[in-house]
């Protein structure tokens, strides 16, 4: 059994917006962030770079 479109238009006749700002999926999900991983804001990157061993230079 098939269901008929009450408007008489099929999917082929449907207008689709394909403009530049059309987003299908986000670039980054909420769980792919520092907060999503349970990390605190304002990391310690500066401290880690300052504490590099001498042989890393």
N, C-alpha and C positions, 0 to 999 in steps of 0.2 A: 504494500500500500504506500503510495506517495502522497505527500501533503502539498497542496497547491498554494502558491503565494497569493494571498487575497488581493494584493495590489496589481497582480498580473505581470509584475516585473521579476525577472530572474537575477541571479548574481552577476551574470554577464552585463546587465544593463545598469548595475549599481555604480555610482560615482565614488571614486576612491581618491583621497587626498594624498598625493605623493610629493608634497613640497619639501623643501630642505629641512624644515623644523619638525617633520613628522618623525616621531620616535616610536619604534616598535618595542625595544628593550632599553632600559637605562644602561649607561656606560659602566656604572658601578652600583652594586647592590649594598644594602645597609649592613649586611654581615661581612662585607669585604672592606671594612674600614678599621681604623685603630680601635674605635669604640666597640665595633662588632667583635673584635678579637679580645676584648677585655683590657685593652691597654689604656693607660692614662693619657690625657692630652698633654702636650708639651713634653716630648720625649727627652732623653738624655744623650742625644747625638753629639752635642758639643763636648760633653764630658768624655764620652767614649773616644772621640777623635783626639782629645788632649792626652788621654791615657794610653795611647798606642805604644807598643814596645819600640825601643830604638832601632831594631833591625827592620822595622816596617818602613822607614824613611827612604 
